[in-house]
Amino acid sequence: MTADARSAQRAEGGRISGEMLWFNQDKGHGFIETAAGERLRVEGAAFSKGPPEGRCAGMAVTFYVAGEGEAARALDVVFPDDAAPRRARMRRSAGR
């Protein structure tokens, strides 16, 4: 998404949609990919209900963008419908 498109969307007060690429709880940050293919850094404090726990890759999010270019960051990140982040699957051994 270009800076002009983001500025227009911000002027309308609209949220941007995207999906989580990953989030590392130990480091306190991760990345979101917008529908336009732009990657944005997201800090743990930017999540409205706290950072995700467990697997979150591929989960839909909505957010606002602050900054431009390399300094662009996702803010007020929300998982639609307050869906809980997915947990890793438990694998069962074939012998049981």
MDTraj code that builds the backbone (N, CA, C; nanometers):
import mdtraj as md
import numpy as np

residues = "MET THR ALA ASP ALA ARG SER ALA GLN ARG ALA GLU GLY GLY ARG ILE SER GLY GLU MET LEU TRP PHE ASN GLN ASP LYS GLY HIS GLY PHE ILE GLU THR ALA ALA GLY GLU ARG LEU ARG VAL GLU GLY ALA ALA PHE SER LYS GLY PRO PRO GLU GLY ARG CYS ALA GLY MET ALA VAL THR PHE TYR VAL ALA GLY GLU GLY GLU ALA ALA ARG ALA LEU ASP VAL VAL PHE PRO ASP ASP ALA ALA PRO ARG ARG ALA ARG MET ARG ARG SER ALA GLY ARG".split()
xyz = np.array([
    [0.0863, -0.1167, 0.0000],
    [0.0000, 0.0000, 0.0000],
    [0.0904, 0.1222, 0.0000],
    [0.0631, 0.2152, -0.0866],
    [0.1448, 0.3350, -0.0950],
    [0.1130, 0.4291, 0.0199],
    [0.2049, 0.5210, 0.0440],
    [0.1836, 0.6187, 0.1507],
    [0.0596, 0.7023, 0.1222],
    [0.0353, 0.7352, -0.0071],
    [-0.0832, 0.8131, -0.0429],
    [-0.2115, 0.7368, -0.0121],
    [-0.2134, 0.6062, -0.0420],
    [-0.3326, 0.5253, -0.0143],
    [-0.3555, 0.5146, 0.1354],
    [-0.2474, 0.4981, 0.2116],
    [-0.2612, 0.4915, 0.3573],
    [-0.3102, 0.6234, 0.4128],
    [-0.2572, 0.7344, 0.3598],
    [-0.2995, 0.8660, 0.4068],
    [-0.4480, 0.8876, 0.3802],
    [-0.4947, 0.8457, 0.2622],
    [-0.6362, 0.8595, 0.2288],
    [-0.7209, 0.7756, 0.3224],
    [-0.6753, 0.6537, 0.3517],
    [-0.7512, 0.5658, 0.4398],
    [-0.7533, 0.6228, 0.5815],
    [-0.6412, 0.6797, 0.6273],
    [-0.6363, 0.7399, 0.7601],
    [-0.7279, 0.8608, 0.7676],
    [-0.7323, 0.9375, 0.6596],
    [-0.8182, 1.0562, 0.6580],
    [-0.9646, 1.0173, 0.6713],
    [-1.0004, 0.8995, 0.6187],
    [-1.1373, 0.8506, 0.6293],
    [-1.1615, 0.7834, 0.7636],
    [-1.0578, 0.7654, 0.8420],
    [-1.0718, 0.7017, 0.9725],
    [-1.0836, 0.5513, 0.9643],
    [-1.0489, 0.4937, 0.8493],
    [-1.0636, 0.3496, 0.8300],
    [-0.9482, 0.2691, 0.8854],
    [-0.9788, 0.1479, 0.9236],
    [-0.8767, 0.0547, 0.9692],
    [-0.8254, -0.0228, 0.8484],
    [-0.7034, -0.0699, 0.8575],
    [-0.6425, -0.1489, 0.7514],
    [-0.6513, -0.2956, 0.7915],
    [-0.6750, -0.3816, 0.6945],
    [-0.6815, -0.5258, 0.7192],
    [-0.5508, -0.5918, 0.6784],
    [-0.5194, -0.6989, 0.7453],
    [-0.3995, -0.7743, 0.7116],
    [-0.4017, -0.9068, 0.7840],
    [-0.2856, -0.9734, 0.7845],
    [-0.2755, -1.0992, 0.8596],
    [-0.1406, -1.1067, 0.9281],
    [-0.1401, -1.1732, 1.0408],
    [-0.0177, -1.1898, 1.1178],
    [0.0784, -1.2803, 1.0419],
    [0.2036, -1.2392, 1.0325],
    [0.3069, -1.3264, 0.9771],
    [0.3696, -1.4066, 1.0903],
    [0.4070, -1.3383, 1.1977],
    [0.4575, -1.4039, 1.3179],
    [0.4660, -1.3025, 1.4308],
    [0.4741, -1.3547, 1.5534],
    [0.4943, -1.2720, 1.6713],
    [0.5790, -1.3511, 1.7691],
    [0.6889, -1.2914, 1.8156],
    [0.7793, -1.3566, 1.9091],
    [0.7591, -1.2947, 2.0470],
    [0.7060, -1.3725, 2.1398],
    [0.6789, -1.3206, 2.2742],
    [0.8064, -1.2841, 2.3480],
    [0.9142, -1.3594, 2.3268],
    [1.0402, -1.3297, 2.3948],
    [1.0969, -1.1941, 2.3513],
    [1.0867, -1.1644, 2.2225],
    [1.1381, -1.0375, 2.1700],
    [1.0360, -0.9241, 2.1827],
    [0.9085, -0.9588, 2.1939],
    [0.8042, -0.8583, 2.2106],
    [0.7613, -0.7882, 2.0831],
    [0.7902, -0.8479, 1.9686],
    [0.7469, -0.7884, 1.8425],
    [0.7255, -0.8958, 1.7366],
    [0.6646, -0.8544, 1.6267],
    [0.6405, -0.9434, 1.5144],
    [0.6111, -0.8612, 1.3908],
    [0.5526, -0.9265, 1.2888],
    [0.5215, -0.8578, 1.1642],
    [0.3825, -0.8944, 1.1152],
    [0.3202, -0.7959, 1.0514],
    [0.1891, -0.8103, 0.9892],
    [0.2066, -0.7818, 0.8413],
    [0.1336, -0.8556, 0.7570],
    [0.1327, -0.8255, 0.6133],
    [-0.0034, -0.7676, 0.5779],
    [-0.0033, -0.6516, 0.5117],
    [-0.1285, -0.5888, 0.4715],
    [-0.1844, -0.6603, 0.3492],
    [-0.3087, -0.6312, 0.3157],
    [-0.3704, -0.6904, 0.1969],
    [-0.2948, -0.6500, 0.0710],
    [-0.2238, -0.5361, 0.0750],
    [-0.1465, -0.4880, -0.0396],
    [-0.0062, -0.5486, -0.0445],
    [0.0276, -0.6335, 0.0533],
    [0.1572, -0.7001, 0.0536],
    [0.2673, -0.6273, 0.1284],
    [0.2361, -0.5201, 0.1985],
    [0.3349, -0.4457, 0.2752],
    [0.3544, -0.5117, 0.4119],
    [0.4797, -0.5230, 0.4554],
    [0.5105, -0.5799, 0.5870],
    [0.5294, -0.4675, 0.6878],
    [0.4604, -0.4786, 0.8010],
    [0.4694, -0.3770, 0.9058],
    [0.5121, -0.4422, 1.0367],
    [0.6009, -0.3764, 1.1086],
    [0.6408, -0.4239, 1.2409],
    [0.5287, -0.3928, 1.3397],
    [0.5081, -0.4825, 1.4346],
    [0.4081, -0.4608, 1.5394],
    [0.4719, -0.4964, 1.6739],
    [0.4561, -0.4060, 1.7695],
    [0.5077, -0.4271, 1.9051],
    [0.3980, -0.4900, 1.9907],
    [0.4346, -0.5611, 2.0947],
    [0.3380, -0.6256, 2.1821],
    [0.2378, -0.5289, 2.2432],
    [0.2824, -0.4069, 2.2736],
    [0.1944, -0.3066, 2.3343],
    [0.0907, -0.2533, 2.2357],
    [0.1070, -0.2801, 2.1060],
    [0.0145, -0.2290, 2.0044],
    [-0.1149, -0.3104, 1.9963],
    [-0.1197, -0.4271, 2.0598],
    [-0.2398, -0.5105, 2.0574],
    [-0.3383, -0.4583, 2.1616],
    [-0.4624, -0.4381, 2.1220],
    [-0.5607, -0.3782, 2.2122],
    [-0.5897, -0.4652, 2.3339],
    [-0.5805, -0.5966, 2.3197],
    [-0.6086, -0.6861, 2.4329],
    [-0.4862, -0.7674, 2.4716],
    [-0.3691, -0.7111, 2.4502],
    [-0.2450, -0.7800, 2.4839],
    [-0.1942, -0.8621, 2.3667],
    [-0.0645, -0.8915, 2.3664],
    [-0.0053, -0.9647, 2.2547],
    [-0.0601, -1.1073, 2.2455],
    [-0.0559, -1.1652, 2.1251],
    [-0.1069, -1.3018, 2.1084],
    [-0.0192, -1.4035, 2.1801],
    [-0.0810, -1.5124, 2.2205],
    [-0.0081, -1.6231, 2.2828],
    [-0.0225, -1.7436, 2.1926],
    [0.0841, -1.8156, 2.1724],
    [0.0789, -1.9328, 2.0859],
    [0.0897, -1.8936, 1.9391],
    [0.0494, -1.9856, 1.8534],
    [0.0589, -1.9620, 1.7089],
    [-0.0417, -1.8576, 1.6642],
    [0.0052, -1.7613, 1.5880],
    [-0.0851, -1.6585, 1.5374],
    [-0.0643, -1.6341, 1.3888],
    [0.0307, -1.7015, 1.3259],
    [0.0583, -1.6824, 1.1828],
    [-0.0667, -1.7123, 1.1010],
    [-0.0992, -1.6211, 1.0102],
    [-0.2142, -1.6393, 0.9229],
    [-0.3448, -1.5863, 0.9783],
    [-0.3446, -1.5408, 1.1035],
    [-0.4685, -1.4890, 1.1618],
    [-0.4966, -1.3482, 1.1099],
    [-0.6236, -1.3206, 1.0825],
    [-0.6648, -1.1887, 1.0335],
    [-0.6576, -1.0863, 1.1458],
    [-0.6147, -0.9646, 1.1107],
    [-0.6089, -0.8534, 1.2056],
    [-0.6540, -0.7258, 1.1357],
    [-0.6981, -0.6293, 1.2148],
    [-0.7232, -0.4945, 1.1647],
    [-0.6419, -0.3998, 1.2522],
    [-0.5989, -0.2864, 1.1941],
    [-0.5081, -0.1975, 1.2652],
    [-0.5006, -0.0624, 1.1964],
    [-0.4334, 0.0309, 1.2620],
    [-0.3999, 0.1616, 1.2060],
    [-0.2497, 0.1623, 1.1811],
    [-0.2023, 0.2495, 1.0934],
    [-0.0596, 0.2602, 1.0648],
    [-0.0087, 0.3969, 1.1100],
    [0.1053, 0.3964, 1.1785],
    [0.1721, 0.5198, 1.2179],
    [0.3088, 0.5216, 1.1515],
    [0.3501, 0.6345, 1.1007],
    [0.4808, 0.6484, 1.0384],
    [0.4767, 0.6164, 0.8901],
    [0.5887, 0.6380, 0.8262],
    [0.6008, 0.6156, 0.6823],
    [0.7249, 0.5333, 0.6522],
    [0.7243, 0.4639, 0.5412],
    [0.8416, 0.3898, 0.4946],
    [0.8879, 0.2857, 0.5947],
    [1.0198, 0.2854, 0.6209],
    [1.0788, 0.1880, 0.7140],
    [1.0300, 0.2085, 0.8578],
    [0.9867, 0.3292, 0.8900],
    [0.9416, 0.3598, 1.0262],
    [0.7945, 0.3268, 1.0481],
    [0.7244, 0.2764, 0.9463],
    [0.5809, 0.2452, 0.9593],
    [0.5608, 0.1329, 1.0602],
    [0.4632, 0.1505, 1.1490],
    [0.4310, 0.0520, 1.2528],
    [0.2805, 0.0331, 1.2598],
    [0.2376, -0.0856, 1.2971],
    [0.0954, -0.1139, 1.3172],
    [0.0585, -0.0746, 1.4603],
    [-0.0566, -0.0082, 1.4761],
    [-0.1062, 0.0339, 1.6074],
    [-0.2496, -0.0124, 1.6271],
    [-0.2924, -0.0238, 1.7509],
    [-0.4298, -0.0620, 1.7860],
    [-0.4721, -0.1874, 1.7093],
    [-0.3897, -0.2917, 1.7193],
    [-0.4128, -0.4169, 1.6461],
    [-0.5218, -0.4979, 1.7159],
    [-0.6195, -0.5439, 1.6365],
    [-0.7332, -0.6191, 1.6892],
    [-0.7534, -0.7435, 1.6044],
    [-0.7778, -0.8557, 1.6701],
    [-0.8191, -0.9769, 1.5998],
    [-0.9705, -0.9681, 1.5828],
    [-1.0228, -0.9684, 1.4591],
    [-1.1688, -0.9584, 1.4397],
    [-1.2418, -1.0673, 1.5183],
    [-1.3567, -1.0312, 1.5713],
    [-1.4399, -1.1228, 1.6500],
    [-1.3680, -1.1741, 1.7730],
    [-1.2592, -1.1057, 1.8117],
    [-1.1830, -1.1457, 1.9310],
    [-1.1493, -1.2939, 1.9298],
    [-1.1169, -1.3449, 1.8125],
    [-1.0806, -1.4865, 1.8003],
    [-0.9522, -1.5125, 1.8780],
    [-0.9508, -1.6175, 1.9539],
    [-0.8324, -1.6531, 2.0304],
    [-0.7256, -1.7055, 1.9346],
    [-0.5995, -1.6716, 1.9581],
    [-0.4932, -1.7251, 1.8732],
    [-0.4930, -1.8772, 1.8762],
    [-0.4580, -1.9364, 1.7625],
    [-0.4564, -2.0820, 1.7528],
    [-0.3410, -2.1404, 1.8316],
    [-0.3635, -2.2541, 1.8871],
    [-0.2592, -2.3268, 1.9593],
    [-0.2005, -2.4323, 1.8666],
    [-0.0798, -2.4729, 1.8967],
    [-0.0165, -2.5778, 1.8176],
    [-0.0960, -2.7075, 1.8331],
    [-0.1044, -2.7831, 1.7252],
    [-0.1768, -2.9104, 1.7303],
    [-0.0994, -3.0127, 1.8110],
    [-0.1729, -3.0942, 1.8802],
    [-0.1114, -3.2058, 1.9505],
    [-0.1108, -3.3242, 1.8565],
    [0.0036, -3.3816, 1.8375],
    [0.0134, -3.4977, 1.7469],
    [0.0025, -3.6249, 1.8310],
    [-0.0715, -3.7157, 1.7773],
    [-0.0861, -3.8445, 1.8450],
    [0.0021, -3.9450, 1.7735],
    [0.0644, -4.0300, 1.8488],
    [0.1494, -4.1312, 1.7844],
    [0.0603, -4.2365, 1.7205],
    [0.1063, -4.2930, 1.6123],
    [0.0278, -4.3903, 1.5361],
    [0.0049, -4.5195, 1.6141],
    [0.0902, -4.5465, 1.7134],
    [0.0799, -4.6707, 1.7872],
    [-0.0220, -4.6682, 1.8998],
    [-0.0877, -4.5590, 1.9244],
    [-0.1821, -4.5515, 2.0371],
    [-0.3226, -4.5699, 1.9951],
])
top = md.Topology()
chain = top.add_chain()
for i, resn in enumerate(residues, 1):
    res = top.add_residue(resn, chain, resSeq=i)
    for name in ("N", "CA", "C"):
        top.add_atom(name, md.element.get_by_symbol(name[0]), res)
traj = md.Trajectory(xyz[None], top)
